[in-house]
Amino acid sequence: MLTACWHYIDQQNGRSITFEYVMLDGVNDKPEHARQLARLMQGHPAKLNLIPSMCFQALGIAVLRPRPF
């Protein structure tokens, strides 16, 4: 999918693309996950919107509080 995104930037509009990334507490909210995302986007005109998940406690999932990386 990223290949298609980079192709779109190169061939279609020449600007940047924005990715939305939902952070789930204990699943993908660690600094190493942020570094992995940065490596995937390195060298490409892209923006990343990190979205802390606000899960329902009734489902037994803790609420994620934003914290600095």
PyMOL Python script that loads the backbone (N, CA, C, O; Angstrom):
from pymol import cmd

cmd.read_pdbstr("""\
ATOM      1  N   MET A   1       0.808  -1.173   0.000  1.00  0.00           N
ATOM      2  CA  MET A   1       0.000   0.000   0.000  1.00  0.00           C
ATOM      3  C   MET A   1       0.872   1.266   0.000  1.00  0.00           C
ATOM      4  O   MET A   1       0.556   2.245  -0.675  1.00  0.00           O
ATOM      5  N   LEU A   2       1.965   1.232   0.760  1.00  0.00           N
ATOM      6  CA  LEU A   2       2.846   2.400   0.769  1.00  0.00           C
ATOM      7  C   LEU A   2       3.419   2.678  -0.613  1.00  0.00           C
ATOM      8  O   LEU A   2       3.590   3.834  -0.998  1.00  0.00           O
ATOM      9  N   THR A   3       3.713   1.622  -1.355  1.00  0.00           N
ATOM     10  CA  THR A   3       4.221   1.803  -2.712  1.00  0.00           C
ATOM     11  C   THR A   3       3.226   2.598  -3.556  1.00  0.00           C
ATOM     12  O   THR A   3       3.613   3.489  -4.312  1.00  0.00           O
ATOM     13  N   ALA A   4       1.955   2.273  -3.420  1.00  0.00           N
ATOM     14  CA  ALA A   4       0.924   3.001  -4.155  1.00  0.00           C
ATOM     15  C   ALA A   4       0.847   4.457  -3.705  1.00  0.00           C
ATOM     16  O   ALA A   4       0.637   5.349  -4.526  1.00  0.00           O
ATOM     17  N   CYS A   5       1.014   4.699  -2.425  1.00  0.00           N
ATOM     18  CA  CYS A   5       0.996   6.077  -1.908  1.00  0.00           C
ATOM     19  C   CYS A   5       2.157   6.880  -2.472  1.00  0.00           C
ATOM     20  O   CYS A   5       1.975   8.012  -2.921  1.00  0.00           O
ATOM     21  N   TRP A   6       3.341   6.301  -2.449  1.00  0.00           N
ATOM     22  CA  TRP A   6       4.519   7.014  -2.966  1.00  0.00           C
ATOM     23  C   TRP A   6       4.385   7.248  -4.466  1.00  0.00           C
ATOM     24  O   TRP A   6       4.786   8.296  -4.971  1.00  0.00           O
ATOM     25  N   HIS A   7       3.825   6.277  -5.179  1.00  0.00           N
ATOM     26  CA  HIS A   7       3.594   6.441  -6.618  1.00  0.00           C
ATOM     27  C   HIS A   7       2.636   7.598  -6.875  1.00  0.00           C
ATOM     28  O   HIS A   7       2.850   8.403  -7.781  1.00  0.00           O
ATOM     29  N   TYR A   8       1.585   7.672  -6.077  1.00  0.00           N
ATOM     30  CA  TYR A   8       0.614   8.758  -6.225  1.00  0.00           C
ATOM     31  C   TYR A   8       1.300  10.116  -6.066  1.00  0.00           C
ATOM     32  O   TYR A   8       1.069  11.029  -6.859  1.00  0.00           O
ATOM     33  N   ILE A   9       2.138  10.244  -5.043  1.00  0.00           N
ATOM     34  CA  ILE A   9       2.842  11.507  -4.825  1.00  0.00           C
ATOM     35  C   ILE A   9       3.738  11.832  -6.017  1.00  0.00           C
ATOM     36  O   ILE A   9       3.726  12.954  -6.522  1.00  0.00           O
ATOM     37  N   ASP A  10       4.507  10.853  -6.459  1.00  0.00           N
ATOM     38  CA  ASP A  10       5.455  11.072  -7.555  1.00  0.00           C
ATOM     39  C   ASP A  10       4.770  11.362  -8.885  1.00  0.00           C
ATOM     40  O   ASP A  10       5.216  12.230  -9.634  1.00  0.00           O
ATOM     41  N   GLN A  11       3.702  10.651  -9.181  1.00  0.00           N
ATOM     42  CA  GLN A  11       3.099  10.723 -10.506  1.00  0.00           C
ATOM     43  C   GLN A  11       1.885  11.643 -10.610  1.00  0.00           C
ATOM     44  O   GLN A  11       1.564  12.117 -11.700  1.00  0.00           O
ATOM     45  N   GLN A  12       1.214  11.897  -9.508  1.00  0.00           N
ATOM     46  CA  GLN A  12      -0.062  12.597  -9.606  1.00  0.00           C
ATOM     47  C   GLN A  12      -0.048  14.036  -9.100  1.00  0.00           C
ATOM     48  O   GLN A  12      -0.413  14.959  -9.828  1.00  0.00           O
ATOM     49  N   ASN A  13       0.373  14.222  -7.852  1.00  0.00           N
ATOM     50  CA  ASN A  13       0.203  15.579  -7.330  1.00  0.00           C
ATOM     51  C   ASN A  13       1.493  16.250  -6.874  1.00  0.00           C
ATOM     52  O   ASN A  13       1.524  17.473  -6.738  1.00  0.00           O
ATOM     53  N   GLY A  14       2.544  15.497  -6.636  1.00  0.00           N
ATOM     54  CA  GLY A  14       3.828  16.079  -6.288  1.00  0.00           C
ATOM     55  C   GLY A  14       3.893  16.774  -4.944  1.00  0.00           C
ATOM     56  O   GLY A  14       4.909  17.401  -4.644  1.00  0.00           O
ATOM     57  N   ARG A  15       2.868  16.694  -4.127  1.00  0.00           N
ATOM     58  CA  ARG A  15       2.904  17.352  -2.819  1.00  0.00           C
ATOM     59  C   ARG A  15       3.190  16.318  -1.742  1.00  0.00           C
ATOM     60  O   ARG A  15       4.193  15.610  -1.827  1.00  0.00           O
ATOM     61  N   SER A  16       2.362  16.216  -0.764  1.00  0.00           N
ATOM     62  CA  SER A  16       2.580  15.238   0.297  1.00  0.00           C
ATOM     63  C   SER A  16       1.290  14.476   0.574  1.00  0.00           C
ATOM     64  O   SER A  16       0.221  14.819   0.069  1.00  0.00           O
ATOM     65  N   ILE A  17       1.417  13.451   1.376  1.00  0.00           N
ATOM     66  CA  ILE A  17       0.273  12.636   1.751  1.00  0.00           C
ATOM     67  C   ILE A  17       0.226  12.597   3.280  1.00  0.00           C
ATOM     68  O   ILE A  17       1.267  12.622   3.938  1.00  0.00           O
ATOM     69  N   THR A  18      -0.970  12.537   3.835  1.00  0.00           N
ATOM     70  CA  THR A  18      -1.137  12.487   5.284  1.00  0.00           C
ATOM     71  C   THR A  18      -1.648  11.110   5.687  1.00  0.00           C
ATOM     72  O   THR A  18      -2.604  10.591   5.111  1.00  0.00           O
ATOM     73  N   PHE A  19      -0.996  10.535   6.681  1.00  0.00           N
ATOM     74  CA  PHE A  19      -1.399   9.242   7.235  1.00  0.00           C
ATOM     75  C   PHE A  19      -2.018   9.472   8.610  1.00  0.00           C
ATOM     76  O   PHE A  19      -1.541  10.308   9.378  1.00  0.00           O
ATOM     77  N   GLU A  20      -3.059   8.746   8.912  1.00  0.00           N
ATOM     78  CA  GLU A  20      -3.702   8.774  10.225  1.00  0.00           C
ATOM     79  C   GLU A  20      -3.328   7.469  10.932  1.00  0.00           C
ATOM     80  O   GLU A  20      -3.541   6.386  10.388  1.00  0.00           O
ATOM     81  N   TYR A  21      -2.775   7.572  12.135  1.00  0.00           N
ATOM     82  CA  TYR A  21      -2.295   6.398  12.867  1.00  0.00           C
ATOM     83  C   TYR A  21      -2.928   6.383  14.252  1.00  0.00           C
ATOM     84  O   TYR A  21      -2.673   7.274  15.063  1.00  0.00           O
ATOM     85  N   VAL A  22      -3.744   5.387  14.521  1.00  0.00           N
ATOM     86  CA  VAL A  22      -4.411   5.269  15.819  1.00  0.00           C
ATOM     87  C   VAL A  22      -3.511   4.472  16.757  1.00  0.00           C
ATOM     88  O   VAL A  22      -3.139   3.336  16.463  1.00  0.00           O
ATOM     89  N   MET A  23      -3.167   5.083  17.891  1.00  0.00           N
ATOM     90  CA  MET A  23      -2.320   4.434  18.890  1.00  0.00           C
ATOM     91  C   MET A  23      -3.208   3.719  19.905  1.00  0.00           C
ATOM     92  O   MET A  23      -4.082   4.329  20.521  1.00  0.00           O
ATOM     93  N   LEU A  24      -2.972   2.428  20.070  1.00  0.00           N
ATOM     94  CA  LEU A  24      -3.724   1.625  21.026  1.00  0.00           C
ATOM     95  C   LEU A  24      -2.826   1.318  22.215  1.00  0.00           C
ATOM     96  O   LEU A  24      -1.693   0.867  22.049  1.00  0.00           O
ATOM     97  N   ASP A  25      -3.333   1.563  23.396  1.00  0.00           N
ATOM     98  CA  ASP A  25      -2.571   1.383  24.630  1.00  0.00           C
ATOM     99  C   ASP A  25      -2.026  -0.039  24.742  1.00  0.00           C
ATOM    100  O   ASP A  25      -2.781  -1.012  24.737  1.00  0.00           O
ATOM    101  N   GLY A  26      -0.699  -0.141  24.842  1.00  0.00           N
ATOM    102  CA  GLY A  26      -0.062  -1.441  24.997  1.00  0.00           C
ATOM    103  C   GLY A  26       0.059  -2.242  23.715  1.00  0.00           C
ATOM    104  O   GLY A  26       0.578  -3.359  23.739  1.00  0.00           O
ATOM    105  N   VAL A  27      -0.405  -1.703  22.600  1.00  0.00           N
ATOM    106  CA  VAL A  27      -0.352  -2.424  21.324  1.00  0.00           C
ATOM    107  C   VAL A  27       0.642  -1.768  20.375  1.00  0.00           C
ATOM    108  O   VAL A  27       1.540  -2.430  19.855  1.00  0.00           O
ATOM    109  N   ASN A  28       0.480  -0.467  20.149  1.00  0.00           N
ATOM    110  CA  ASN A  28       1.347   0.227  19.187  1.00  0.00           C
ATOM    111  C   ASN A  28       1.638   1.667  19.630  1.00  0.00           C
ATOM    112  O   ASN A  28       1.672   2.586  18.812  1.00  0.00           O
ATOM    113  N   ASP A  29       1.844   1.840  20.926  1.00  0.00           N
ATOM    114  CA  ASP A  29       2.025   3.183  21.479  1.00  0.00           C
ATOM    115  C   ASP A  29       3.414   3.429  22.073  1.00  0.00           C
ATOM    116  O   ASP A  29       3.601   4.385  22.825  1.00  0.00           O
ATOM    117  N   LYS A  30       4.360   2.603  21.753  1.00  0.00           N
ATOM    118  CA  LYS A  30       5.706   2.704  22.324  1.00  0.00           C
ATOM    119  C   LYS A  30       6.628   3.522  21.419  1.00  0.00           C
ATOM    120  O   LYS A  30       6.355   3.665  20.227  1.00  0.00           O
ATOM    121  N   PRO A  31       7.716   4.060  21.972  1.00  0.00           N
ATOM    122  CA  PRO A  31       8.677   4.809  21.153  1.00  0.00           C
ATOM    123  C   PRO A  31       9.217   4.002  19.969  1.00  0.00           C
ATOM    124  O   PRO A  31       9.457   4.561  18.899  1.00  0.00           O
ATOM    125  N   GLU A  32       9.408   2.705  20.150  1.00  0.00           N
ATOM    126  CA  GLU A  32       9.909   1.895  19.023  1.00  0.00           C
ATOM    127  C   GLU A  32       8.909   1.858  17.868  1.00  0.00           C
ATOM    128  O   GLU A  32       9.310   1.756  16.709  1.00  0.00           O
ATOM    129  N   HIS A  33       7.624   1.939  18.169  1.00  0.00           N
ATOM    130  CA  HIS A  33       6.617   1.994  17.110  1.00  0.00           C
ATOM    131  C   HIS A  33       6.722   3.308  16.344  1.00  0.00           C
ATOM    132  O   HIS A  33       6.588   3.332  15.121  1.00  0.00           O
ATOM    133  N   ALA A  34       6.960   4.385  17.057  1.00  0.00           N
ATOM    134  CA  ALA A  34       7.138   5.690  16.398  1.00  0.00           C
ATOM    135  C   ALA A  34       8.364   5.665  15.491  1.00  0.00           C
ATOM    136  O   ALA A  34       8.332   6.213  14.389  1.00  0.00           O
ATOM    137  N   ARG A  35       9.441   5.032  15.948  1.00  0.00           N
ATOM    138  CA  ARG A  35      10.655   4.930  15.114  1.00  0.00           C
ATOM    139  C   ARG A  35      10.390   4.097  13.862  1.00  0.00           C
ATOM    140  O   ARG A  35      10.890   4.425  12.785  1.00  0.00           O
ATOM    141  N   GLN A  36       9.615   3.032  13.990  1.00  0.00           N
ATOM    142  CA  GLN A  36       9.266   2.217  12.823  1.00  0.00           C
ATOM    143  C   GLN A  36       8.479   3.037  11.806  1.00  0.00           C
ATOM    144  O   GLN A  36       8.726   2.946  10.603  1.00  0.00           O
ATOM    145  N   LEU A  37       7.539   3.831  12.288  1.00  0.00           N
ATOM    146  CA  LEU A  37       6.764   4.697  11.397  1.00  0.00           C
ATOM    147  C   LEU A  37       7.666   5.699  10.694  1.00  0.00           C
ATOM    148  O   LEU A  37       7.533   5.937   9.493  1.00  0.00           O
ATOM    149  N   ALA A  38       8.584   6.282  11.454  1.00  0.00           N
ATOM    150  CA  ALA A  38       9.502   7.270  10.872  1.00  0.00           C
ATOM    151  C   ALA A  38      10.349   6.642   9.772  1.00  0.00           C
ATOM    152  O   ALA A  38      10.581   7.263   8.735  1.00  0.00           O
ATOM    153  N   ARG A  39      10.813   5.407   9.995  1.00  0.00           N
ATOM    154  CA  ARG A  39      11.610   4.714   8.963  1.00  0.00           C
ATOM    155  C   ARG A  39      10.779   4.462   7.704  1.00  0.00           C
ATOM    156  O   ARG A  39      11.285   4.608   6.591  1.00  0.00           O
ATOM    157  N   LEU A  40       9.514   4.087   7.872  1.00  0.00           N
ATOM    158  CA  LEU A  40       8.646   3.826   6.715  1.00  0.00           C
ATOM    159  C   LEU A  40       8.428   5.076   5.871  1.00  0.00           C
ATOM    160  O   LEU A  40       8.278   4.993   4.652  1.00  0.00           O
ATOM    161  N   MET A  41       8.411   6.230   6.524  1.00  0.00           N
ATOM    162  CA  MET A  41       8.106   7.474   5.830  1.00  0.00           C
ATOM    163  C   MET A  41       9.359   8.247   5.413  1.00  0.00           C
ATOM    164  O   MET A  41       9.265   9.250   4.705  1.00  0.00           O
ATOM    165  N   GLN A  42      10.511   7.787   5.846  1.00  0.00           N
ATOM    166  CA  GLN A  42      11.760   8.503   5.580  1.00  0.00           C
ATOM    167  C   GLN A  42      11.992   8.692   4.080  1.00  0.00           C
ATOM    168  O   GLN A  42      11.867   7.757   3.289  1.00  0.00           O
ATOM    169  N   GLY A  43      12.333   9.925   3.718  1.00  0.00           N
ATOM    170  CA  GLY A  43      12.632  10.227   2.326  1.00  0.00           C
ATOM    171  C   GLY A  43      11.420  10.528   1.457  1.00  0.00           C
ATOM    172  O   GLY A  43      11.552  10.754   0.254  1.00  0.00           O
ATOM    173  N   HIS A  44      10.247  10.531   2.065  1.00  0.00           N
ATOM    174  CA  HIS A  44       9.018  10.798   1.320  1.00  0.00           C
ATOM    175  C   HIS A  44       8.322  12.020   1.904  1.00  0.00           C
ATOM    176  O   HIS A  44       8.383  12.242   3.113  1.00  0.00           O
ATOM    177  N   PRO A  45       7.660  12.820   1.062  1.00  0.00           N
ATOM    178  CA  PRO A  45       6.922  13.972   1.577  1.00  0.00           C
ATOM    179  C   PRO A  45       5.604  13.516   2.207  1.00  0.00           C
ATOM    180  O   PRO A  45       4.580  13.415   1.532  1.00  0.00           O
ATOM    181  N   ALA A  46       5.652  13.246   3.497  1.00  0.00           N
ATOM    182  CA  ALA A  46       4.476  12.717   4.173  1.00  0.00           C
ATOM    183  C   ALA A  46       4.313  13.362   5.545  1.00  0.00           C
ATOM    184  O   ALA A  46       5.273  13.821   6.165  1.00  0.00           O
ATOM    185  N   LYS A  47       3.068  13.378   5.990  1.00  0.00           N
ATOM    186  CA  LYS A  47       2.729  13.866   7.322  1.00  0.00           C
ATOM    187  C   LYS A  47       2.063  12.718   8.069  1.00  0.00           C
ATOM    188  O   LYS A  47       1.405  11.866   7.473  1.00  0.00           O
ATOM    189  N   LEU A  48       2.249  12.713   9.386  1.00  0.00           N
ATOM    190  CA  LEU A  48       1.686  11.652  10.201  1.00  0.00           C
ATOM    191  C   LEU A  48       0.888  12.261  11.341  1.00  0.00           C
ATOM    192  O   LEU A  48       1.412  13.053  12.124  1.00  0.00           O
ATOM    193  N   ASN A  49      -0.365  11.893  11.429  1.00  0.00           N
ATOM    194  CA  ASN A  49      -1.235  12.341  12.507  1.00  0.00           C
ATOM    195  C   ASN A  49      -1.377  11.183  13.487  1.00  0.00           C
ATOM    196  O   ASN A  49      -1.993  10.166  13.171  1.00  0.00           O
ATOM    197  N   LEU A  50      -0.800  11.343  14.685  1.00  0.00           N
ATOM    198  CA  LEU A  50      -0.911  10.320  15.725  1.00  0.00           C
ATOM    199  C   LEU A  50      -2.181  10.560  16.525  1.00  0.00           C
ATOM    200  O   LEU A  50      -2.392  11.645  17.067  1.00  0.00           O
ATOM    201  N   ILE A  51      -3.021   9.540  16.592  1.00  0.00           N
ATOM    202  CA  ILE A  51      -4.319   9.661  17.256  1.00  0.00           C
ATOM    203  C   ILE A  51      -4.350   8.729  18.466  1.00  0.00           C
ATOM    204  O   ILE A  51      -4.386   7.509  18.305  1.00  0.00           O
ATOM    205  N   PRO A  52      -4.336   9.296  19.682  1.00  0.00           N
ATOM    206  CA  PRO A  52      -4.451   8.431  20.861  1.00  0.00           C
ATOM    207  C   PRO A  52      -5.863   7.852  20.932  1.00  0.00           C
ATOM    208  O   PRO A  52      -6.848   8.580  20.803  1.00  0.00           O
ATOM    209  N   SER A  53      -5.950   6.557  21.135  1.00  0.00           N
ATOM    210  CA  SER A  53      -7.245   5.883  21.179  1.00  0.00           C
ATOM    211  C   SER A  53      -7.932   6.141  22.509  1.00  0.00           C
ATOM    212  O   SER A  53      -7.315   6.051  23.570  1.00  0.00           O
ATOM    213  N   MET A  54      -9.195   6.458  22.438  1.00  0.00           N
ATOM    214  CA  MET A  54     -10.006   6.643  23.629  1.00  0.00           C
ATOM    215  C   MET A  54     -10.991   5.478  23.690  1.00  0.00           C
ATOM    216  O   MET A  54     -12.155   5.619  23.316  1.00  0.00           O
ATOM    217  N   CYS A  55     -10.517   4.337  24.162  1.00  0.00           N
ATOM    218  CA  CYS A  55     -11.333   3.123  24.200  1.00  0.00           C
ATOM    219  C   CYS A  55     -12.295   3.152  25.382  1.00  0.00           C
ATOM    220  O   CYS A  55     -12.068   3.854  26.368  1.00  0.00           O
ATOM    221  N   PHE A  56     -13.335   2.405  25.272  1.00  0.00           N
ATOM    222  CA  PHE A  56     -14.324   2.319  26.341  1.00  0.00           C
ATOM    223  C   PHE A  56     -13.838   1.381  27.430  1.00  0.00           C
ATOM    224  O   PHE A  56     -13.459   0.244  27.152  1.00  0.00           O
ATOM    225  N   GLN A  57     -13.848   1.852  28.664  1.00  0.00           N
ATOM    226  CA  GLN A  57     -13.421   1.010  29.773  1.00  0.00           C
ATOM    227  C   GLN A  57     -14.382  -0.148  29.983  1.00  0.00           C
ATOM    228  O   GLN A  57     -13.996  -1.171  30.549  1.00  0.00           O
ATOM    229  N   ALA A  58     -15.619  -0.010  29.540  1.00  0.00           N
ATOM    230  CA  ALA A  58     -16.586  -1.094  29.670  1.00  0.00           C
ATOM    231  C   ALA A  58     -16.133  -2.330  28.898  1.00  0.00           C
ATOM    232  O   ALA A  58     -16.542  -3.449  29.206  1.00  0.00           O
ATOM    233  N   LEU A  59     -15.294  -2.118  27.900  1.00  0.00           N
ATOM    234  CA  LEU A  59     -14.784  -3.242  27.113  1.00  0.00           C
ATOM    235  C   LEU A  59     -13.543  -3.854  27.749  1.00  0.00           C
ATOM    236  O   LEU A  59     -12.986  -4.819  27.227  1.00  0.00           O
ATOM    237  N   GLY A  60     -13.109  -3.294  28.877  1.00  0.00           N
ATOM    238  CA  GLY A  60     -11.928  -3.813  29.555  1.00  0.00           C
ATOM    239  C   GLY A  60     -10.630  -3.313  28.962  1.00  0.00           C
ATOM    240  O   GLY A  60      -9.574  -3.899  29.199  1.00  0.00           O
ATOM    241  N   ILE A  61     -10.693  -2.234  28.190  1.00  0.00           N
ATOM    242  CA  ILE A  61      -9.506  -1.672  27.554  1.00  0.00           C
ATOM    243  C   ILE A  61      -9.223  -0.320  28.195  1.00  0.00           C
ATOM    244  O   ILE A  61     -10.112   0.527  28.289  1.00  0.00           O
ATOM    245  N   ALA A  62      -7.997  -0.122  28.630  1.00  0.00           N
ATOM    246  CA  ALA A  62      -7.628   1.119  29.311  1.00  0.00           C
ATOM    247  C   ALA A  62      -7.659   2.292  28.333  1.00  0.00           C
ATOM    248  O   ALA A  62      -7.462   2.127  27.129  1.00  0.00           O
ATOM    249  N   VAL A  63      -7.907   3.457  28.874  1.00  0.00           N
ATOM    250  CA  VAL A  63      -7.876   4.688  28.083  1.00  0.00           C
ATOM    251  C   VAL A  63      -6.441   5.132  27.926  1.00  0.00           C
ATOM    252  O   VAL A  63      -5.703   5.227  28.906  1.00  0.00           O
ATOM    253  N   LEU A  64      -6.048   5.401  26.709  1.00  0.00           N
ATOM    254  CA  LEU A  64      -4.681   5.836  26.415  1.00  0.00           C
ATOM    255  C   LEU A  64      -4.558   7.333  26.625  1.00  0.00           C
ATOM    256  O   LEU A  64      -5.330   8.113  26.068  1.00  0.00           O
ATOM    257  N   ARG A  65      -3.601   7.721  27.416  1.00  0.00           N
ATOM    258  CA  ARG A  65      -3.305   9.133  27.632  1.00  0.00           C
ATOM    259  C   ARG A  65      -2.123   9.508  26.769  1.00  0.00           C
ATOM    260  O   ARG A  65      -1.117   8.800  26.784  1.00  0.00           O
ATOM    261  N   PRO A  66      -2.201  10.587  26.020  1.00  0.00           N
ATOM    262  CA  PRO A  66      -1.059  11.008  25.202  1.00  0.00           C
ATOM    263  C   PRO A  66       0.159  11.262  26.073  1.00  0.00           C
ATOM    264  O   PRO A  66       0.049  11.827  27.161  1.00  0.00           O
ATOM    265  N   ARG A  67       1.317  10.844  25.590  1.00  0.00           N
ATOM    266  CA  ARG A  67       2.569  11.095  26.292  1.00  0.00           C
ATOM    267  C   ARG A  67       3.647  11.361  25.275  1.00  0.00           C
ATOM    268  O   ARG A  67       3.558  10.858  24.155  1.00  0.00           O
ATOM    269  N   PRO A  68       4.660  12.126  25.614  1.00  0.00           N
ATOM    270  CA  PRO A  68       5.705  12.449  24.643  1.00  0.00           C
ATOM    271  C   PRO A  68       6.561  11.240  24.323  1.00  0.00           C
ATOM    272  O   PRO A  68       6.764  10.366  25.166  1.00  0.00           O
ATOM    273  N   PHE A  69       7.065  11.198  23.088  1.00  0.00           N
ATOM    274  CA  PHE A  69       7.959  10.119  22.690  1.00  0.00           C
ATOM    275  C   PHE A  69       9.357  10.497  23.014  1.00  0.00           C
ATOM    276  O   PHE A  69      10.281   9.724  22.760  1.00  0.00           O
TER     277      PHE A  69
END
""", "prot")
cmd.dss("prot")
cmd.show_as("cartoon", "prot")
cmd.util.cbc("prot")
cmd.orient("prot")
